[in-house]
Amino acid sequence: MFNATVFERITSRPKIALVIAAIIILAMAAGLKQLVKDTSIEAFVPTGHPSLAANNQVRETFGLTDAIAVAVVAPQDTIFTAANLGHITQVTSFLQGLDNLRKDRVVSLATESSIQGVEGAVEVNEYLDMDDGSLAADQVARVRAQWQAMPPHQGTLVSSDETAAVIMGEIIDITHAQDTYQQVRTYINTLPTQGVEFHVAGPGAVSGYFSAYIEQDARKLLPIGFGLVLLFVFLAFRRASALTGPLIIILSTLTGTLGVMAWCNVPYYAITNALAVVLVAIAVADAIHVLSAYYEARAANPHHSSREHAVTAMQSIAKP
């Protein structure tokens, strides 16, 4: 049993106690303004994982950071057809027009050139002209021949088996990766898919994907969690007045904890969504214990004041 003196002093000046508690909670919650959402793959992939190795290889090969990639795949054909090369040009042009991608850091067959030594001189030839319309058969053959003469572009710009090509773009602001990802997805869905597939990938795409699903999960999980918890509390005590305390405790716990995370420069990761649900469960458990002890004290001594009931309740459950 804890000494009742502490709780008697606190309840003797309830307004002061509430003001002090509110100041502490608000100071903690103020950090929410600087909470950073980190949806990068590095945030939740173990060191040494093959995915990180692949990401580092992309950075070394293309010189890009936070890249978003569009793969053009022709599983039953070659990428070197007029139609498929046209797709590469179209997608490249679209990516270059996005505000959150660096125009000069979009890389594909449509932006790169082949380099050859001819009679002691260096000859640089573009693979594709962005202004060209449909390519003739001899032009397609020329592009393929140029690519075959450039080992650095084999297995990078175009897969070694010639069935896939990639268009890479560097994201300017990773915090807006979600919007960029959605823009690319929307555009890709408008392209014809006869004999060809389009895939959006890369760290920038992963970041945008997780960012979108973090918000969707949070919008679903938190309201459902709140609703179930409050329903449980109401069914447990059968009085609406019992909902006020747990609700305040839950909100204070969530905002205070996330605020302290922000003050400590801890980002909000994809997995942090689960933390909110856990915090709600812990917060309401404490509140239910306090309310149970309070109502038991009131039932045992109905002639005592509310303050006395509160002191008795806290004295009995303070230790656990």
Buried (B, 14 or more C-beta within 10 A) or exposed (E): EEEBEEBBEBBEEEEEEEEEEEEEBEEBBEBBEEBEBBBBBEBEBEEEEEEBEEBEEBBEBBEBBBBBBBBBBBEEBBBBBBBBBBBBBBBBBBBBEBEBBBEEBBBBBBBBBBBEEEEEEEEEEBBBEEEBEEBEEEBBEBBBEBBBEBEEBBEBBBBEEBBBBBBBBBBBEBBBBBBBBBBBBEBBEEBEEEEBEBEBBBBBBBBBBBBBBBEEBBEEBBEEBBEEBBEEBBEBBEEEEBBEBBBBBBBBBBBBBBBBBBBEEBBBBBEBBEBBBEBBEBBBEBBBBBBBBBBBBBEEEEEBEEBBBBBBBBBBBBEE
